[in-house]
Amino acid sequence: MKWKYIRYIVVVFSLLIFFYMAYLYVNNRLYHLDSFVYDNLIKIERNSITKGLIIITNLVSPVIILGTIIAMTVFMKRKQAVIMLTLNLILTVCLNLSLKNIFIRTRPNIKQLVTESGYSFPSGHAMISLAFYGFIIYLIYTSKSISRQHKKVFIPLIGLLIFLIGISRIYLGVHYVSDVIAGYSISLAYLIIYIEIIKKKVVINEKKQISK
């Protein structure tokens, strides 16, 4: 099966997951799923784990995101790619805020290990981490200047980071697992579509930089 068809299947499947989570939420059918995951995850609560997951969850903070963009702007030759990364971030935030204001789900009424405001569904951290760091994975994967060995290290590590950010939101008590699943699924569908739209510009820009 050609890769382009696989992409389409992933987009459709991701959207189906998101709308299924939304359907369950609207019909008040998420209690057992959310409770089961949180109740089992919180059993591992330790001060060391809490501190570690707070650090991980803060990797989606505005300061870290902005610092990453600035660092990439300074050190990365693919300036067009950094612009596309920034645009991607802005669109993801707008999409997340729009969805939150459509569903208006309150935060979990449980022990919260960090303080958060705003609505809960879908998780903004899940959406932004997958869209932002997922786009960085795409840039690494398509880069001609990064060796295959380095790609084999960086890509799995960033993928693990994205996963742990979602876990941190549930563990810290500021999101339900359904919020995180919905955030990941809609963000994945969005990211694939976004990359399909802009990927030619990013590739062309790197070729120009290499030729120089």
N, C-alpha and C positions, 0 to 999 in steps of 0.2 A: 504494500500500500504506500502510495506516495506521501511524503511528509506533509504536503499542503492539506491533504485530506485528513490526516491525523490531527492537524491543528484545528480544522473545522469541527471535528468530533470532540476535541477537548473543550472548545468554546461552548458548544451546545451542551455537553455534559456538565460543565461548570455552571452554566446558567440554570440548568435544570435543578442542580443541587441548591443554588441560591433561592430559586423560587419555591422549592420544596420546603426549605427552612422558613421562608417567609410565610408560606401557607400554614405550616405548623404553628408558627408564632401567632398569626392572626386568629387561629382557631384554638389557641391555648392548649396545644398538645406537646409542648416542649419540656414540661416539668420533669418527667422521668429521665430523659436524656441529660438535661442540664444537671440535675441533682446527682445522678449516678456518676458522672465524670468528676464533678467538683468534690463529692464526698470521698471518692477514691484518691483524687489528686492531693487533697489537703492532708491525707494521712501521712504524707512524707514531709510535712512542714517541719523545717529546722531553720534556725537563725542563719546558718551558712547558706542554705538553699535560697532563703528569702533574699538575702543580700545579693547573691549571684543573679537571681532573676530580676531584681530591681535594676541592677546594672544592665542586664540584657534588654529589659523593657524600655530603658531610657535611650537605647540606641536608635529609637524612632523619635526622640525628642527633637524639637526645632533646632536646638544648638548643634546636636550631632549631625543632623541632616544637612544643615547649612555648612558646617565645617567640612563635611564630606564633599559637598559641591564645590566649595572654595578650593579644597585640596586638589580635586580633579581638574578644576579650571587652571590651576597653577602648573601641575605636573603632567597633565595628559595632553597629548598632541591633538587628539580628536575633539577639538573645541565644539564642533557641530553636535557631537554626541552628548556633551555636557549640557548644551542648550536643550536638546531633546529630553535629557534626563530631568531637567528642571521643569520643563513643560509637562512632562509625565507626572511629576509630583503635584503640580498645581491642579491638573485635571483629576487626579486621584482624590485629593482633598475635597475638591468641589463635589465629586460624585459621592463621596462618603457623607458629607454634610447634607446633601440632598436626600440621600436614602435615610439617614438618621431622622430627618424632619418629616419624612413620609411615615415611618413606622413608629416613631416616638416611644421607644421602649426604655423604661427606666433601668438604672443600674441594678445589679443584684443586691438584694436586701440581706447581705451576709457579712461576715467579718472581712473587711477590706484592709489590706496591708499597705495600701497607698491611697492617696486621695485623688479622685477623678471627678470631673463634672461632665455635663452633657448627656446625650442619650447613648444607648448601648448597642443597638442593632442597626447595621453590622459593625463589627469592631474596626475602629479607625486604625489601630496599630496593626491589625492583621492585613487590612487593605494596603496601607502605606508600605509596610515592610515587604510584602510580596511585589507590589508594583515598583517600588524604588530599588530595593536590593535585587529584585528579579531582573530589572532592566540592567543593573550592573553586571549580573550574571550573563546576560545577553551580550553586553559589550565585551566582556572577557572572552566569551565563547567565540565571538566573531573577530576578535583582534588578531592581526597578523604579527604583532610585535611581542605577544606573550607566548611562551613555549607551551607545548602540549603537557609537559610535566607540571608546570605551574598551574595550568588550567585544571588538571586533575586534583590539585590541592585546593585552589581557591573556590571553585564552583561548589563542591560538596560542603565546604565550610560555610559559605554564604547561605546555601540551602538549609543547612542545620540551624543557622542563626535565625532565618525566617521562621522555621518551625518552633524554635524555642521562644521567640517573641510571642507567638500565639499561646503557647503553654503558659508563659509568664502572666498573661492577662487573666487566664482562668485561675491559676494558683493564687494570684494576688487579690482575687475576689472582685475585680472590677468589670468582668465580662462573663457571660455564660459561654459554654462551649459552642452553642448554636450561633452566637454572635461571631465567634472566631471562624467557624466553618463557613458561615455566610460571607464573611469578609474575605477569606481566602478565595472562595469560589468566584465571587463577582469580580475580584481583583485579577484573578488569573485570566478570566474571559476578556476583561478589559485590556490587560497587558498584551495578550496575543494580538488582539485587533489593533492596538496602538502600534506595536512593532511592525505589523504588516503594512501599516500606513506610512511609517517613516523610515523603514529599514534601508531603502535605496539611498536616501540622503546620507545616512550614517556611513554606509559602506563606501559610497562615492567620496565622502570627505576623508576617510582614512586612506584611501588609495592616493588621493592628492597629497596628503601629508607624507606618505611613504616615498612618493616620487620626488618630493623636495629634498 
